[in-house]
Amino acid sequence: MAEKAELSAQMINDIEGCRRWPSEKTLTKIANALSIDVYEFFLPVEEINEISPAVKRTVAMQMEELFHKCVKEYIQT
């Protein structure tokens, strides 16, 4: 997984162990390695196939906005 995502095994281990929060770039690398869209990390598995492409785009844009707000808040504290 780490190799396919071009990340270190330690980075993947830290993310899985909740010791590190991945950046937007890291989430994108992991999603690409898994052949999924980033927003799918945040949805229950049983709901992913029931969502239309238009809704998926909207959710992706909203998740991106939320992520940027969280990063900005995290950096300020």
All heavy atoms as a GROMACS GRO file, in nm:
protein
  621
    1MET      N    1   0.082  -0.118   0.000
    1MET     CA    2   0.000   0.000   0.000
    1MET      C    3   0.087   0.125   0.000
    1MET      O    4   0.066   0.216  -0.079
    1MET     CB    5  -0.092  -0.004   0.122
    1MET     CG    6  -0.167   0.122   0.148
    1MET     SD    7  -0.280   0.157   0.014
    1MET     CE    8  -0.334   0.315   0.062
    2ALA      N    9   0.183   0.131   0.092
    2ALA     CA   10   0.269   0.247   0.102
    2ALA      C   11   0.345   0.270  -0.030
    2ALA      O   12   0.353   0.383  -0.078
    2ALA     CB   13   0.367   0.230   0.218
    3GLU      N   14   0.396   0.164  -0.086
    3GLU     CA   15   0.472   0.175  -0.210
    3GLU      C   16   0.383   0.225  -0.324
    3GLU      O   17   0.421   0.315  -0.399
    3GLU     CB   18   0.532   0.040  -0.248
    3GLU     CG   19   0.622   0.043  -0.366
    3GLU     CD   20   0.687  -0.091  -0.393
    3GLU    OE1   21   0.732  -0.157  -0.299
    3GLU    OE2   22   0.692  -0.129  -0.511
    4LYS      N   23   0.264   0.169  -0.335
    4LYS     CA   24   0.172   0.208  -0.441
    4LYS      C   25   0.129   0.354  -0.426
    4LYS      O   26   0.110   0.424  -0.524
    4LYS     CB   27   0.050   0.116  -0.442
    4LYS     CG   28  -0.039   0.135  -0.561
    4LYS     CD   29  -0.145   0.029  -0.570
    4LYS     CE   30  -0.229   0.051  -0.695
    4LYS     NZ   31  -0.336  -0.047  -0.707
    5ALA      N   32   0.114   0.401  -0.301
    5ALA     CA   33   0.074   0.539  -0.275
    5ALA      C   34   0.194   0.634  -0.272
    5ALA      O   35   0.178   0.755  -0.255
    5ALA     CB   36   0.000   0.547  -0.142
    6GLU      N   37   0.314   0.579  -0.288
    6GLU     CA   38   0.438   0.657  -0.283
    6GLU      C   39   0.453   0.729  -0.149
    6GLU      O   40   0.487   0.847  -0.142
    6GLU     CB   41   0.446   0.755  -0.401
    6GLU     CG   42   0.447   0.685  -0.535
    6GLU     CD   43   0.450   0.781  -0.653
    6GLU    OE1   44   0.434   0.903  -0.634
    6GLU    OE2   45   0.467   0.732  -0.764
    7LEU      N   46   0.423   0.656  -0.042
    7LEU     CA   47   0.437   0.706   0.094
    7LEU      C   48   0.521   0.606   0.173
    7LEU      O   49   0.536   0.492   0.134
    7LEU     CB   50   0.299   0.720   0.160
    7LEU     CG   51   0.203   0.818   0.094
    7LEU    CD1   52   0.062   0.799   0.148
    7LEU    CD2   53   0.250   0.961   0.117
    8SER      N   54   0.571   0.650   0.286
    8SER     CA   55   0.649   0.558   0.369
    8SER      C   56   0.554   0.463   0.444
    8SER      O   57   0.439   0.498   0.472
    8SER     CB   58   0.734   0.634   0.470
    8SER     OG   59   0.653   0.694   0.571
    9ALA      N   60   0.605   0.346   0.475
    9ALA     CA   61   0.526   0.250   0.553
    9ALA      C   62   0.495   0.309   0.690
    9ALA      O   63   0.385   0.288   0.745
    9ALA     CB   64   0.603   0.119   0.568
   10GLN      N   65   0.587   0.388   0.745
   10GLN     CA   66   0.564   0.452   0.875
   10GLN      C   67   0.448   0.550   0.868
   10GLN      O   68   0.366   0.559   0.959
   10GLN     CB   69   0.691   0.522   0.925
   10GLN     CG   70   0.677   0.578   1.065
   10GLN     CD   71   0.652   0.468   1.169
   10GLN    OE1   72   0.726   0.372   1.175
   10GLN    NE2   73   0.547   0.483   1.248
   11MET      N   74   0.439   0.626   0.758
   11MET     CA   75   0.329   0.721   0.740
   11MET      C   76   0.195   0.647   0.740
   11MET      O   77   0.101   0.687   0.810
   11MET     CB   78   0.345   0.799   0.610
   11MET     CG   79   0.225   0.881   0.570
   11MET     SD   80   0.197   1.026   0.672
   11MET     CE   81   0.308   1.139   0.594
   12ILE      N   82   0.186   0.540   0.663
   12ILE     CA   83   0.062   0.461   0.658
   12ILE      C   84   0.031   0.406   0.797
   12ILE      O   85  -0.083   0.411   0.844
   12ILE     CB   86   0.073   0.347   0.555
   12ILE    CG1   87   0.092   0.404   0.414
   12ILE    CG2   88  -0.048   0.256   0.562
   12ILE    CD1   89  -0.023   0.484   0.360
   13ASN      N   90   0.132   0.353   0.865
   13ASN     CA   91   0.114   0.298   0.999
   13ASN      C   92   0.063   0.406   1.095
   13ASN      O   93  -0.028   0.381   1.175
   13ASN     CB   94   0.247   0.240   1.048
   13ASN     CG   95   0.232   0.162   1.175
   13ASN    OD1   96   0.122   0.134   1.220
   13ASN    ND2   97   0.344   0.126   1.235
   14ASP      N   98   0.120   0.525   1.089
   14ASP     CA   99   0.078   0.634   1.177
   14ASP      C  100  -0.066   0.677   1.148
   14ASP      O  101  -0.142   0.708   1.240
   14ASP     CB  102   0.172   0.753   1.164
   14ASP     CG  103   0.307   0.731   1.228
   14ASP    OD1  104   0.323   0.630   1.301
   14ASP    OD2  105   0.397   0.814   1.206
   15ILE      N  106  -0.103   0.682   1.022
   15ILE     CA  107  -0.240   0.719   0.986
   15ILE      C  108  -0.337   0.613   1.036
   15ILE      O  109  -0.439   0.645   1.098
   15ILE     CB  110  -0.254   0.739   0.834
   15ILE    CG1  111  -0.173   0.861   0.790
   15ILE    CG2  112  -0.400   0.753   0.793
   15ILE    CD1  113  -0.156   0.874   0.640
   16GLU      N  114  -0.305   0.487   1.010
   16GLU     CA  115  -0.392   0.377   1.056
   16GLU      C  116  -0.403   0.373   1.208
   16GLU      O  117  -0.507   0.338   1.262
   16GLU     CB  118  -0.340   0.243   1.004
   16GLU     CG  119  -0.358   0.226   0.855
   16GLU     CD  120  -0.296   0.097   0.803
   16GLU    OE1  121  -0.210   0.038   0.872
   16GLU    OE2  122  -0.335   0.055   0.693
   17GLY      N  123  -0.296   0.410   1.276
   17GLY     CA  124  -0.295   0.408   1.423
   17GLY      C  125  -0.345   0.536   1.486
   17GLY      O  126  -0.334   0.555   1.607
   18CYS      N  127  -0.398   0.627   1.404
   18CYS     CA  128  -0.453   0.756   1.450
   18CYS      C  129  -0.347   0.841   1.521
   18CYS      O  130  -0.379   0.917   1.612
   18CYS     CB  131  -0.574   0.734   1.540
   18CYS     SG  132  -0.710   0.652   1.456
   19ARG      N  133  -0.223   0.826   1.482
   19ARG     CA  134  -0.116   0.907   1.539
   19ARG      C  135  -0.082   1.026   1.450
   19ARG      O  136  -0.009   1.115   1.488
   19ARG     CB  137   0.009   0.822   1.561
   19ARG     CG  138  -0.007   0.719   1.672
   19ARG     CD  139   0.116   0.633   1.690
   19ARG     NE  140   0.144   0.549   1.574
   19ARG     CZ  141   0.084   0.433   1.547
   19ARG    NH1  142  -0.010   0.386   1.626
   19ARG    NH2  143   0.118   0.363   1.440
   20ARG      N  144  -0.137   1.026   1.329
   20ARG     CA  145  -0.111   1.133   1.233
   20ARG      C  146  -0.234   1.150   1.145
   20ARG      O  147  -0.296   1.053   1.105
   20ARG     CB  148   0.010   1.096   1.148
   20ARG     CG  149   0.050   1.203   1.050
   20ARG     CD  150   0.167   1.160   0.968
   20ARG     NE  151   0.288   1.167   1.050
   20ARG     CZ  152   0.409   1.144   1.003
   20ARG    NH1  153   0.426   1.111   0.878
   20ARG    NH2  154   0.513   1.153   1.082
   21TRP      N  155  -0.269   1.276   1.120
   21TRP     CA  156  -0.380   1.306   1.029
   21TRP      C  157  -0.320   1.334   0.892
   21TRP      O  158  -0.229   1.417   0.879
   21TRP     CB  159  -0.459   1.428   1.077
   21TRP     CG  160  -0.571   1.463   0.986
   21TRP    CD1  161  -0.574   1.567   0.898
   21TRP    CD2  162  -0.696   1.394   0.970
   21TRP    NE1  163  -0.692   1.568   0.829
   21TRP    CE2  164  -0.768   1.463   0.871
   21TRP    CE3  165  -0.751   1.282   1.030
   21TRP    CZ2  166  -0.895   1.422   0.831
   21TRP    CZ3  167  -0.877   1.241   0.989
   21TRP    CH2  168  -0.949   1.311   0.891
   22PRO      N  169  -0.368   1.267   0.787
   22PRO     CA  170  -0.311   1.286   0.655
   22PRO      C  171  -0.348   1.422   0.595
   22PRO      O  172  -0.459   1.471   0.615
   22PRO     CB  173  -0.371   1.172   0.573
   22PRO     CG  174  -0.498   1.139   0.642
   22PRO     CD  175  -0.474   1.166   0.787
   23SER      N  176  -0.256   1.479   0.522
   23SER     CA  177  -0.284   1.603   0.449
   23SER      C  178  -0.374   1.572   0.330
   23SER      O  179  -0.396   1.455   0.295
   23SER     CB  180  -0.153   1.664   0.400
   23SER     OG  181  -0.096   1.582   0.299
   24GLU      N  182  -0.421   1.676   0.266
   24GLU     CA  183  -0.504   1.659   0.147
   24GLU      C  184  -0.425   1.582   0.039
   24GLU      O  185  -0.479   1.492  -0.026
   24GLU     CB  186  -0.546   1.796   0.095
   24GLU     CG  187  -0.635   1.791  -0.027
   24GLU     CD  188  -0.678   1.929  -0.072
   24GLU    OE1  189  -0.640   2.029  -0.009
   24GLU    OE2  190  -0.748   1.936  -0.173
   25LYS      N  191  -0.299   1.616   0.024
   25LYS     CA  192  -0.213   1.550  -0.076
   25LYS      C  193  -0.197   1.401  -0.043
   25LYS      O  194  -0.205   1.315  -0.131
   25LYS     CB  195  -0.077   1.619  -0.079
   25LYS     CG  196   0.017   1.566  -0.184
   25LYS     CD  197   0.147   1.645  -0.183
   25LYS     CE  198   0.246   1.590  -0.283
   25LYS     NZ  199   0.371   1.667  -0.283
   26THR      N  200  -0.177   1.371   0.085
   26THR     CA  201  -0.161   1.231   0.128
   26THR      C  202  -0.289   1.153   0.108
   26THR      O  203  -0.287   1.039   0.060
   26THR     CB  204  -0.114   1.225   0.274
   26THR    OG1  205   0.011   1.293   0.285
   26THR    CG2  206  -0.098   1.082   0.322
   27LEU      N  207  -0.403   1.213   0.145
   27LEU     CA  208  -0.532   1.145   0.122
   27LEU      C  209  -0.553   1.115  -0.026
   27LEU      O  210  -0.602   1.008  -0.062
   27LEU     CB  211  -0.648   1.231   0.174
   27LEU     CG  212  -0.678   1.225   0.321
   27LEU    CD1  213  -0.790   1.323   0.356
   27LEU    CD2  214  -0.715   1.085   0.366
   28THR      N  215  -0.514   1.209  -0.109
   28THR     CA  216  -0.528   1.190  -0.254
   28THR      C  217  -0.440   1.075  -0.302
   28THR      O  218  -0.484   0.992  -0.382
   28THR     CB  219  -0.493   1.320  -0.329
   28THR    OG1  220  -0.581   1.424  -0.284
   28THR    CG2  221  -0.506   1.303  -0.479
   29LYS      N  222  -0.317   1.068  -0.253
   29LYS     CA  223  -0.228   0.958  -0.291
   29LYS      C  224  -0.285   0.823  -0.248
   29LYS      O  225  -0.280   0.726  -0.324
   29LYS     CB  226  -0.089   0.978  -0.228
   29LYS     CG  227  -0.007   1.084  -0.292
   29LYS     CD  228   0.129   1.091  -0.225
   29LYS     CE  229   0.223   1.183  -0.298
   29LYS     NZ  230   0.360   1.177  -0.243
   30ILE      N  231  -0.338   0.817  -0.127
   30ILE     CA  232  -0.394   0.691  -0.078
   30ILE      C  233  -0.517   0.653  -0.159
   30ILE      O  234  -0.534   0.537  -0.198
   30ILE     CB  235  -0.426   0.700   0.073
   30ILE    CG1  236  -0.296   0.718   0.153
   30ILE    CG2  237  -0.502   0.577   0.120
   30ILE    CD1  238  -0.318   0.752   0.299
   31ALA      N  239  -0.604   0.751  -0.185
   31ALA     CA  240  -0.724   0.724  -0.264
   31ALA      C  241  -0.686   0.674  -0.404
   31ALA      O  242  -0.745   0.578  -0.454
   31ALA     CB  243  -0.811   0.849  -0.273
   32ASN      N  244  -0.589   0.739  -0.466
   32ASN     CA  245  -0.544   0.696  -0.599
   32ASN      C  246  -0.489   0.554  -0.595
   32ASN      O  247  -0.515   0.473  -0.685
   32ASN     CB  248  -0.441   0.792  -0.655
   32ASN     CG  249  -0.501   0.925  -0.695
   32ASN    OD1  250  -0.622   0.936  -0.718
   32ASN    ND2  251  -0.419   1.027  -0.702
   33ALA      N  252  -0.414   0.522  -0.491
   33ALA     CA  253  -0.358   0.388  -0.477
   33ALA      C  254  -0.468   0.283  -0.462
   33ALA      O  255  -0.454   0.169  -0.506
   33ALA     CB  256  -0.264   0.382  -0.357
   34LEU      N  257  -0.579   0.323  -0.401
   34LEU     CA  258  -0.692   0.232  -0.381
   34LEU      C  259  -0.795   0.239  -0.494
   34LEU      O  260  -0.896   0.169  -0.491
   34LEU     CB  261  -0.761   0.264  -0.248
   34LEU     CG  262  -0.678   0.242  -0.122
   34LEU    CD1  263  -0.750   0.299  -0.001
   34LEU    CD2  264  -0.650   0.094  -0.103
   35SER      N  265  -0.770   0.326  -0.591
   35SER     CA  266  -0.861   0.348  -0.704
   35SER      C  267  -1.000   0.390  -0.657
   35SER      O  268  -1.102   0.339  -0.705
   35SER     CB  269  -0.870   0.223  -0.793
   35SER     OG  270  -0.743   0.191  -0.845
   36ILE      N  271  -1.003   0.484  -0.563
   36ILE     CA  272  -1.129   0.539  -0.515
   36ILE      C  273  -1.118   0.691  -0.512
   36ILE      O  274  -1.009   0.746  -0.527
   36ILE     CB  275  -1.167   0.487  -0.374
   36ILE    CG1  276  -1.064   0.532  -0.269
   36ILE    CG2  277  -1.183   0.335  -0.374
   36ILE    CD1  278  -1.106   0.503  -0.126
   37ASP      N  279  -1.232   0.758  -0.493
   37ASP     CA  280  -1.232   0.903  -0.474
   37ASP      C  281  -1.213   0.933  -0.326
   37ASP      O  282  -1.257   0.855  -0.240
   37ASP     CB  283  -1.366   0.962  -0.521
   37ASP     CG  284  -1.383   0.952  -0.672
   37ASP    OD1  285  -1.285   0.980  -0.744
   37ASP    OD2  286  -1.494   0.917  -0.718
   38VAL      N  287  -1.152   1.046  -0.295
   38VAL     CA  288  -1.119   1.081  -0.158
   38VAL      C  289  -1.244   1.082  -0.068
   38VAL      O  290  -1.240   1.034   0.045
   38VAL     CB  291  -1.047   1.217  -0.151
   38VAL    CG1  292  -1.029   1.263  -0.007
   38VAL    CG2  293  -0.912   1.209  -0.220
   39TYR      N  294  -1.355   1.135  -0.119
   39TYR     CA  295  -1.474   1.146  -0.036
   39TYR      C  296  -1.523   1.010   0.016
   39TYR      O  297  -1.589   1.002   0.119
   39TYR     CB  298  -1.588   1.218  -0.109
   39TYR     CG  299  -1.653   1.134  -0.214
   39TYR    CD1  300  -1.761   1.052  -0.183
   39TYR    CD2  301  -1.606   1.133  -0.344
   39TYR    CE1  302  -1.821   0.972  -0.279
   39TYR    CE2  303  -1.664   1.054  -0.440
   39TYR     CZ  304  -1.772   0.975  -0.407
   39TYR     OH  305  -1.829   0.895  -0.502
   40GLU      N  306  -1.488   0.903  -0.054
   40GLU     CA  307  -1.534   0.770  -0.013
   40GLU      C  308  -1.479   0.728   0.123
   40GLU      O  309  -1.537   0.643   0.189
   40GLU     CB  310  -1.499   0.667  -0.121
   40GLU     CG  311  -1.577   0.690  -0.249
   40GLU     CD  312  -1.549   0.585  -0.354
   40GLU    OE1  313  -1.569   0.465  -0.325
   40GLU    OE2  314  -1.508   0.622  -0.465
   41PHE      N  315  -1.370   0.790   0.167
   41PHE     CA  316  -1.318   0.762   0.301
   41PHE      C  317  -1.417   0.805   0.409
   41PHE      O  318  -1.413   0.755   0.520
   41PHE     CB  319  -1.185   0.836   0.325
   41PHE     CG  320  -1.069   0.782   0.248
   41PHE    CD1  321  -0.994   0.865   0.167
   41PHE    CD2  322  -1.032   0.648   0.257
   41PHE    CE1  323  -0.884   0.818   0.097
   41PHE    CE2  324  -0.924   0.599   0.188
   41PHE     CZ  325  -0.849   0.684   0.107
   42PHE      N  326  -1.504   0.899   0.376
   42PHE     CA  327  -1.591   0.961   0.475
   42PHE      C  328  -1.736   0.913   0.468
   42PHE      O  329  -1.821   0.966   0.539
   42PHE     CB  330  -1.587   1.113   0.459
   42PHE     CG  331  -1.446   1.166   0.467
   42PHE    CD1  332  -1.374   1.194   0.352
   42PHE    CD2  333  -1.386   1.185   0.591
   42PHE    CE1  334  -1.243   1.241   0.360
   42PHE    CE2  335  -1.255   1.233   0.599
   42PHE     CZ  336  -1.184   1.260   0.484
   43LEU      N  337  -1.765   0.815   0.385
   43LEU     CA  338  -1.901   0.763   0.371
   43LEU      C  339  -1.907   0.617   0.414
   43LEU      O  340  -1.812   0.542   0.391
   43LEU     CB  341  -1.947   0.772   0.224
   43LEU     CG  342  -1.962   0.910   0.165
   43LEU    CD1  343  -1.994   0.899   0.016
   43LEU    CD2  344  -2.071   0.989   0.235
   44PRO      N  345  -2.019   0.577   0.472
   44PRO     CA  346  -2.037   0.434   0.501
   44PRO      C  347  -2.032   0.354   0.371
   44PRO      O  348  -2.086   0.397   0.269
   44PRO     CB  349  -2.175   0.426   0.566
   44PRO     CG  350  -2.205   0.566   0.611
   44PRO     CD  351  -2.131   0.657   0.517
   45VAL      N  352  -1.969   0.240   0.372
   45VAL     CA  353  -1.950   0.158   0.252
   45VAL      C  354  -2.082   0.128   0.183
   45VAL      O  355  -2.092   0.135   0.061
   45VAL     CB  356  -1.878   0.026   0.288
   45VAL    CG1  357  -1.869  -0.065   0.168
   45VAL    CG2  358  -1.739   0.056   0.342
   46GLU      N  359  -2.186   0.097   0.258
   46GLU     CA  360  -2.313   0.058   0.197
   46GLU      C  361  -2.380   0.173   0.121
   46GLU      O  362  -2.466   0.150   0.038
   46GLU     CB  363  -2.409   0.000   0.301
   46GLU     CG  364  -2.446   0.094   0.414
   46GLU     CD  365  -2.348   0.093   0.530
   46GLU    OE1  366  -2.248   0.020   0.526
   46GLU    OE2  367  -2.373   0.167   0.626
   47GLU      N  368  -2.339   0.297   0.143
   47GLU     CA  369  -2.402   0.411   0.076
   47GLU      C  370  -2.330   0.453  -0.051
   47GLU      O  371  -2.387   0.523  -0.134
   47GLU     CB  372  -2.408   0.531   0.171
   47GLU     CG  373  -2.503   0.509   0.287
   47GLU     CD  374  -2.510   0.631   0.377
   47GLU    OE1  375  -2.478   0.742   0.332
   47GLU    OE2  376  -2.550   0.614   0.492
   48ILE      N  377  -2.209   0.413  -0.072
   48ILE     CA  378  -2.128   0.463  -0.183
   48ILE      C  379  -2.190   0.433  -0.319
   48ILE      O  380  -2.198   0.520  -0.405
   48ILE     CB  381  -1.984   0.407  -0.175
   48ILE    CG1  382  -1.914   0.469  -0.055
   48ILE    CG2  383  -1.906   0.435  -0.303
   48ILE    CD1  384  -1.778   0.411  -0.025
   49ASN      N  385  -2.238   0.312  -0.341
   49ASN     CA  386  -2.293   0.275  -0.472
   49ASN      C  387  -2.429   0.336  -0.500
   49ASN      O  388  -2.476   0.334  -0.613
   49ASN     CB  389  -2.299   0.123  -0.485
   49ASN     CG  390  -2.161   0.062  -0.485
   49ASN    OD1  391  -2.067   0.122  -0.535
   49ASN    ND2  392  -2.149  -0.056  -0.430
   50GLU      N  393  -2.495   0.392  -0.399
   50GLU     CA  394  -2.628   0.448  -0.416
   50GLU      C  395  -2.627   0.596  -0.448
   50GLU      O  396  -2.730   0.656  -0.469
   50GLU     CB  397  -2.711   0.425  -0.288
   50GLU     CG  398  -2.730   0.278  -0.255
   50GLU     CD  399  -2.799   0.257  -0.121
   50GLU    OE1  400  -2.857   0.352  -0.067
   50GLU    OE2  401  -2.794   0.143  -0.072
   51ILE      N  402  -2.511   0.657  -0.456
   51ILE     CA  403  -2.500   0.801  -0.475
   51ILE      C  404  -2.476   0.833  -0.622
   51ILE      O  405  -2.391   0.773  -0.687
   51ILE     CB  406  -2.385   0.858  -0.388
   51ILE    CG1  407  -2.414   0.830  -0.241
   51ILE    CG2  408  -2.368   1.006  -0.412
   51ILE    CD1  409  -2.300   0.866  -0.149
   52SER      N  410  -2.551   0.931  -0.674
   52SER     CA  411  -2.537   0.970  -0.814
   52SER      C  412  -2.406   1.047  -0.835
   52SER      O  413  -2.352   1.105  -0.740
   52SER     CB  414  -2.654   1.058  -0.857
   52SER     OG  415  -2.643   1.186  -0.796
   53PRO      N  416  -2.355   1.050  -0.957
   53PRO     CA  417  -2.232   1.124  -0.985
   53PRO      C  418  -2.241   1.272  -0.947
   53PRO      O  419  -2.145   1.330  -0.898
   53PRO     CB  420  -2.212   1.106  -1.135
   53PRO     CG  421  -2.278   0.976  -1.165
   53PRO     CD  422  -2.398   0.972  -1.072
   54ALA      N  423  -2.357   1.334  -0.969
   54ALA     CA  424  -2.373   1.477  -0.934
   54ALA      C  425  -2.361   1.497  -0.784
   54ALA      O  426  -2.295   1.591  -0.738
   54ALA     CB  427  -2.507   1.528  -0.984
   55VAL      N  428  -2.420   1.409  -0.708
   55VAL     CA  429  -2.413   1.420  -0.562
   55VAL      C  430  -2.270   1.392  -0.516
   55VAL      O  431  -2.219   1.457  -0.426
   55VAL     CB  432  -2.513   1.324  -0.493
   55VAL    CG1  433  -2.492   1.319  -0.343
   55VAL    CG2  434  -2.656   1.366  -0.525
   56LYS      N  435  -2.203   1.297  -0.580
   56LYS     CA  436  -2.064   1.268  -0.546
   56LYS      C  437  -1.976   1.391  -0.565
   56LYS      O  438  -1.892   1.421  -0.481
   56LYS     CB  439  -2.010   1.152  -0.632
   56LYS     CG  440  -2.067   1.018  -0.595
   56LYS     CD  441  -2.013   0.909  -0.685
   56LYS     CE  442  -2.072   0.775  -0.650
   56LYS     NZ  443  -2.019   0.667  -0.735
   57ARG      N  444  -1.996   1.464  -0.675
   57ARG     CA  445  -1.918   1.586  -0.699
   57ARG      C  446  -1.947   1.691  -0.592
   57ARG      O  447  -1.856   1.757  -0.543
   57ARG     CB  448  -1.948   1.642  -0.838
   57ARG     CG  449  -1.879   1.566  -0.951
   57ARG     CD  450  -1.892   1.638  -1.084
   57ARG     NE  451  -2.030   1.646  -1.131
   57ARG     CZ  452  -2.094   1.550  -1.196
   57ARG    NH1  453  -2.032   1.436  -1.222
   57ARG    NH2  454  -2.217   1.566  -1.235
   58THR      N  455  -2.074   1.706  -0.557
   58THR     CA  456  -2.111   1.803  -0.453
   58THR      C  457  -2.048   1.766  -0.320
   58THR      O  458  -1.991   1.851  -0.251
   58THR     CB  459  -2.265   1.810  -0.438
   58THR    OG1  460  -2.321   1.849  -0.563
   58THR    CG2  461  -2.306   1.908  -0.331
   59VAL      N  462  -2.055   1.638  -0.284
   59VAL     CA  463  -1.995   1.592  -0.158
   59VAL      C  464  -1.845   1.615  -0.161
   59VAL      O  465  -1.787   1.663  -0.063
   59VAL     CB  466  -2.028   1.444  -0.131
   59VAL    CG1  467  -1.946   1.388  -0.016
   59VAL    CG2  468  -2.176   1.426  -0.104
   60ALA      N  469  -1.782   1.586  -0.272
   60ALA     CA  470  -1.637   1.605  -0.285
   60ALA      C  471  -1.600   1.751  -0.265
   60ALA      O  472  -1.504   1.783  -0.194
   60ALA     CB  473  -1.588   1.554  -0.420
   61MET      N  474  -1.676   1.843  -0.326
   61MET     CA  475  -1.647   1.985  -0.311
   61MET      C  476  -1.669   2.031  -0.166
   61MET      O  477  -1.589   2.107  -0.112
   61MET     CB  478  -1.734   2.068  -0.406
   61MET     CG  479  -1.691   2.055  -0.551
   61MET     SD  480  -1.776   2.165  -0.666
   61MET     CE  481  -1.946   2.114  -0.647
   62GLN      N  482  -1.776   1.982  -0.104
   62GLN     CA  483  -1.802   2.018   0.036
   62GLN      C  484  -1.693   1.963   0.128
   62GLN      O  485  -1.651   2.031   0.222
   62GLN     CB  486  -1.940   1.969   0.079
   62GLN     CG  487  -2.052   2.044   0.012
   62GLN     CD  488  -2.188   1.983   0.041
   62GLN    OE1  489  -2.200   1.870   0.086
   62GLN    NE2  490  -2.292   2.059   0.014
   63MET      N  491  -1.648   1.841   0.102
   63MET     CA  492  -1.542   1.782   0.184
   63MET      C  493  -1.413   1.861   0.166
   63MET      O  494  -1.339   1.883   0.262
   63MET     CB  495  -1.520   1.636   0.147
   63MET     CG  496  -1.633   1.543   0.186
   63MET     SD  497  -1.670   1.544   0.362
   63MET     CE  498  -1.515   1.492   0.431
   64GLU      N  499  -1.386   1.905   0.046
   64GLU     CA  500  -1.266   1.985   0.021
   64GLU      C  501  -1.272   2.116   0.099
   64GLU      O  502  -1.174   2.156   0.163
   64GLU     CB  503  -1.251   2.013  -0.128
   64GLU     CG  504  -1.126   2.091  -0.162
   64GLU     CD  505  -1.108   2.113  -0.310
   64GLU    OE1  506  -1.204   2.093  -0.388
   64GLU    OE2  507  -0.996   2.152  -0.349
   65GLU      N  508  -1.386   2.183   0.096
   65GLU     CA  509  -1.403   2.308   0.171
   65GLU      C  510  -1.385   2.284   0.321
   65GLU      O  511  -1.316   2.360   0.389
   65GLU     CB  512  -1.540   2.367   0.145
   65GLU     CG  513  -1.557   2.426   0.006
   65GLU     CD  514  -1.700   2.472  -0.020
   65GLU    OE1  515  -1.775   2.499   0.076
   65GLU    OE2  516  -1.736   2.481  -0.138
   66LEU      N  517  -1.446   2.179   0.371
   66LEU     CA  518  -1.435   2.146   0.514
   66LEU      C  519  -1.291   2.114   0.550
   66LEU      O  520  -1.241   2.160   0.653
   66LEU     CB  521  -1.526   2.028   0.548
   66LEU     CG  522  -1.522   1.980   0.693
   66LEU    CD1  523  -1.563   2.091   0.788
   66LEU    CD2  524  -1.612   1.859   0.709
   67PHE      N  525  -1.224   2.039   0.466
   67PHE     CA  526  -1.085   2.004   0.493
   67PHE      C  527  -1.000   2.130   0.503
   67PHE      O  528  -0.920   2.145   0.595
   67PHE     CB  529  -1.032   1.911   0.384
   67PHE     CG  530  -0.890   1.868   0.406
   67PHE    CD1  531  -0.861   1.767   0.495
   67PHE    CD2  532  -0.787   1.932   0.340
   67PHE    CE1  533  -0.730   1.728   0.518
   67PHE    CE2  534  -0.655   1.894   0.362
   67PHE     CZ  535  -0.627   1.792   0.451
   68HIS      N  536  -1.018   2.223   0.410
   68HIS     CA  537  -0.940   2.347   0.412
   68HIS      C  538  -0.969   2.428   0.538
   68HIS      O  539  -0.878   2.486   0.597
   68HIS     CB  540  -0.965   2.429   0.286
   68HIS     CG  541  -0.903   2.372   0.164
   68HIS    ND1  542  -0.767   2.363   0.146
   68HIS    CD2  543  -0.958   2.318   0.053
   68HIS    CE1  544  -0.741   2.308   0.029
   68HIS    NE2  545  -0.855   2.278  -0.029
   69LYS      N  546  -1.094   2.433   0.580
   69LYS     CA  547  -1.129   2.503   0.704
   69LYS      C  548  -1.062   2.438   0.824
   69LYS      O  549  -1.011   2.506   0.912
   69LYS     CB  550  -1.281   2.506   0.723
   69LYS     CG  551  -1.352   2.599   0.629
   69LYS     CD  552  -1.502   2.593   0.652
   69LYS     CE  553  -1.577   2.677   0.549
   69LYS     NZ  554  -1.723   2.664   0.565
   70CYS      N  555  -1.064   2.306   0.827
   70CYS     CA  556  -1.001   2.233   0.939
   70CYS      C  557  -0.851   2.257   0.942
   70CYS      O  558  -0.794   2.278   1.049
   70CYS     CB  559  -1.031   2.084   0.929
   70CYS     SG  560  -1.202   2.041   0.959
   71VAL      N  561  -0.788   2.253   0.828
   71VAL     CA  562  -0.644   2.276   0.821
   71VAL      C  563  -0.612   2.417   0.868
   71VAL      O  564  -0.520   2.439   0.947
   71VAL     CB  565  -0.591   2.253   0.677
   71VAL    CG1  566  -0.450   2.306   0.662
   71VAL    CG2  567  -0.598   2.105   0.642
   72LYS      N  568  -0.690   2.514   0.821
   72LYS     CA  569  -0.667   2.654   0.862
   72LYS      C  570  -0.682   2.669   1.012
   72LYS      O  571  -0.599   2.732   1.078
   72LYS     CB  572  -0.766   2.745   0.789
   72LYS     CG  573  -0.744   2.890   0.813
   72LYS     CD  574  -0.843   2.973   0.731
   72LYS     CE  575  -0.822   3.120   0.758
   72LYS     NZ  576  -0.916   3.203   0.682
   73GLU      N  577  -0.784   2.608   1.071
   73GLU     CA  578  -0.806   2.614   1.215
   73GLU      C  579  -0.693   2.542   1.289
   73GLU      O  580  -0.644   2.592   1.390
   73GLU     CB  581  -0.940   2.550   1.252
   73GLU     CG  582  -0.972   2.551   1.399
   73GLU     CD  583  -0.995   2.691   1.454
   73GLU    OE1  584  -1.037   2.780   1.378
   73GLU    OE2  585  -0.970   2.710   1.575
   74TYR      N  586  -0.651   2.429   1.239
   74TYR     CA  587  -0.544   2.352   1.302
   74TYR      C  588  -0.413   2.431   1.304
   74TYR      O  589  -0.342   2.434   1.403
   74TYR     CB  590  -0.525   2.220   1.228
   74TYR     CG  591  -0.413   2.135   1.284
   74TYR    CD1  592  -0.430   2.065   1.402
   74TYR    CD2  593  -0.291   2.125   1.219
   74TYR    CE1  594  -0.327   1.987   1.455
   74TYR    CE2  595  -0.189   2.049   1.269
   74TYR     CZ  596  -0.207   1.979   1.388
   74TYR     OH  597  -0.106   1.903   1.439
   75ILE      N  598  -0.384   2.498   1.193
   75ILE     CA  599  -0.260   2.575   1.183
   75ILE      C  600  -0.263   2.694   1.279
   75ILE      O  601  -0.160   2.730   1.336
   75ILE     CB  602  -0.238   2.621   1.038
   75ILE    CG1  603  -0.203   2.500   0.951
   75ILE    CG2  604  -0.127   2.724   1.028
   75ILE    CD1  605  -0.199   2.527   0.803
   76GLN      N  606  -0.378   2.752   1.301
   76GLN     CA  607  -0.390   2.869   1.388
   76GLN      C  608  -0.375   2.834   1.535
   76GLN      O  609  -0.340   2.919   1.617
   76GLN     CB  610  -0.524   2.939   1.367
   76GLN     CG  611  -0.531   3.008   1.233
   76GLN     CD  612  -0.667   3.073   1.209
   76GLN    OE1  613  -0.758   3.064   1.290
   76GLN    NE2  614  -0.680   3.140   1.096
   77THR      N  615  -0.401   2.709   1.573
   77THR     CA  616  -0.394   2.671   1.715
   77THR      C  617  -0.259   2.612   1.750
   77THR      O  618  -0.179   2.578   1.672
   77THR     CB  619  -0.502   2.570   1.752
   77THR    OG1  620  -0.492   2.455   1.668
   77THR    CG2  621  -0.638   2.633   1.738
   0.00000   0.00000   0.00000
